[in-house]
């Protein structure tokens, strides 16, 4: 399986889940819809606020998976 994402310059990248997680500590979380206030504000902000702390604890990647039905 693979995950696709846009980087900060808008370029689309695809990475296999095994390459992403191999021999690394990672967090992959999922939200039901990226653009609902409860998902965007509650779940993601908690992780965003703790990125430095999580990186200091050895986490390599923190990824969020969501459904996006916009064109």
Contact map, one row per residue, 1 for C-alpha under 8 A:
11100000000000011100000000000000000000000000000000000000000000000000000
11110000000001111000000000000000000000000000000000000000000000000000000
11111000000001111000000000000000000000000000000000000000000000000000000
01111100000111100000000000000000000000000000000000000000000000000000000
00111110000111000000000000000000000000000000000000000000000000000000000
00011111111110000000000000000000000000000000000000000000000000000000000
00001111111110000000000000000000000000000000000000000000000000000000000
00000111111000000000000000000000000000000000000000000000000000000000000
00000111111000000000000000000000000000000000000000000000000000000000000
00000111111100000000000000000000000000000000000000000000000000000000000
00000111111110000000000000000000000000000000000000000000000000000000000
00011110011111000000000000000000000000000000000000000000000000000000000
00011110001111100000000000000000000000000000000000000000000000000000000
01111000000111110000000000000000000000000000000000000000000000000000000
01110000000011111011000000000000000000000000000000000000000000000000000
11100000000001111111000000000000000000000000000000000000000000000000000
11100000000000111111100000000000000000000000000000000000000000000000000
10000000000000011111110000000000000000000000000000000000000000000000000
00000000000000111111110000000000000000000000000000000000000000000000000
00000000000000111111110100000000000000000000000000000000000010000000000
00000000000000001111111111000000000000000000000000000000000000000000000
00000000000000000111111100000000000000000000000000000000000000000000000
00000000000000000000111110000000000000000000000000000000000000000000000
00000000000000000001111111000000000000000000000000000000001100000000000
00000000000000000000101111100000000000000000000000000000011110000000000
00000000000000000000100111110000000000000000000000000000001111100000000
00000000000000000000000011111000000000000000000000000000001011100000000
00000000000000000000000001111100000000000000000000000000000011111000000
00000000000000000000000000111110000000000000000000000000000001111000000
00000000000000000000000000011111000000000000000000000000000000011100000
00000000000000000000000000001111110000100010000000000000000000011110000
00000000000000000000000000000111110000100000000000000000000000000110000
00000000000000000000000000000011111100100000000000000000000000000111000
00000000000000000000000000000011111100110000000000000000000000000111000
00000000000000000000000000000000111110110000000000000000000000000000000
00000000000000000000000000000000111111110000000000000000000000000000000
00000000000000000000000000000000001111111100000000000000000000000000000
00000000000000000000000000000000000111111110000000000000000000000000000
00000000000000000000000000000011111111111111000000000000000000000000000
00000000000000000000000000000000011111111111100000000000000000000000000
00000000000000000000000000000000000011111111100000000000000000000000000
00000000000000000000000000000000000011111111110000000000000000000000000
00000000000000000000000000000010000001111111111000000000000000000000000
00000000000000000000000000000000000000111111111100000000000000000000000
00000000000000000000000000000000000000011111111110000000000000000000000
00000000000000000000000000000000000000000111111111000000000000000000000
00000000000000000000000000000000000000000011111111100000000000000000000
00000000000000000000000000000000000000000001111111100000000000000000000
00000000000000000000000000000000000000000000111111110000000000000000000
00000000000000000000000000000000000000000000011111111100000000000000000
00000000000000000000000000000000000000000000001111111110000001000000000
00000000000000000000000000000000000000000000000011111111000000000000000
00000000000000000000000000000000000000000000000001111111100000000000000
00000000000000000000000000000000000000000000000001111111111000000000000
00000000000000000000000000000000000000000000000000111111111100000000000
00000000000000000000000000000000000000000000000000011111111000000000000
00000000000000000000000000000000000000000000000000001111111000000000000
00000000000000000000000010000000000000000000000000000111111100000000000
00000000000000000000000111100000000000000000000000000111111111000000000
00000000000000000000000111000000000000000000000000000010011111000000000
00000000000000000001000011110000000000000000000000000000001111100000000
00000000000000000000000001111000000000000000000000100000001111110000000
00000000000000000000000001111000000000000000000000000000000011111000000
00000000000000000000000000011110000000000000000000000000000001111100000
00000000000000000000000000011110000000000000000000000000000000111110000
00000000000000000000000000000111110000000000000000000000000000011111000
00000000000000000000000000000011110000000000000000000000000000001111100
00000000000000000000000000000000110000000000000000000000000000000111110
00000000000000000000000000000000000000000000000000000000000000000011111
00000000000000000000000000000000000000000000000000000000000000000001111
00000000000000000000000000000000000000000000000000000000000000000000111
